[in-house]
């Protein structure tokens, strides 16, 4: 059974840092392109960024609002995806989801981790 | 970026109604379109992928159609559990983008 479990969320002050993790199981994680998506309270869904599989180069891409502040990485030996968030702003407050898609075209999301940026 | 526009923003309907939502892409996305249902405090639930493929376990009253820039999600007979917000998502581009959502309310 495919599973994505996010962790690491919490309350952080503006300007602070936080690292989210996403533990994957039930599929070949090393072959997967992984994404982060966020949803601010009462708002819609916003793509944050993506990392390719290492066999496809392992490169990353980011949405404009987080570029230069957020960094996505992966540890294929641990089947884990990471989102390092630096210089956090109040507008980064959101539930953060990790997600992937499969060759069939289907997609799978985790249940999310809440990040609150507040003084 | 590919812009996704959903209509309507809100839809009032009754149990048993046939309802249809529309999602338009600012450029062709072939069939790389997904539909999600989201309830308050919950993660989005995948209903349809590749425009018309029903996700496993999703009731057959949900169906999707379209390709290119115009897509629809249809619920053939609205059930009490279907009152929620629905989002479309394009994944033709690595930069995923989402519609703003359609909220289905009880009439």
Contacts between the chains, C-beta under 8 A, distances in Angstrom:
chain1	res1	chain2	res2	distance
A	33	B	94	8.0
A	35	B	96	6.5
A	37	B	96	7.0
A	44	B	87	6.9
A	44	B	98	5.9
A	44	B	99	7.7
A	44	B	100	5.3
A	44	B	101	5.5
A	45	B	44	6.9
A	45	B	87	6.0
A	45	B	89	7.2
A	45	B	98	4.3
A	46	B	98	7.3
A	47	B	95	6.1
A	47	B	96	4.1
A	47	B	97	6.6
A	47	B	98	7.5
A	50	B	94	5.7
A	50	B	96	7.9
A	61	B	94	5.7
A	61	B	95	6.8
A	63	B	95	7.2
A	95	B	43	8.0
A	97	B	43	6.3
A	97	B	44	7.8
A	101	B	91	6.2
A	104	B	49	7.8
A	104	B	50	7.9
A	104	B	53	7.8
A	105	B	31	7.9
A	105	B	32	7.4
A	105	B	49	5.1
A	105	B	50	3.8
A	105	B	53	6.5
A	106	B	46	7.1
A	106	B	49	4.7
A	106	B	50	7.9
A	106	B	53	7.3
A	106	B	55	6.5
A	107	B	34	5.8
A	107	B	46	5.7
A	107	B	49	6.0
A	107	B	89	7.9
A	107	B	91	7.0
A	108	B	46	7.4
A	109	B	43	5.6
A	109	B	44	6.2
A	109	B	46	7.3
A	110	B	43	7.0
A	111	B	43	4.9
A	112	B	43	5.2
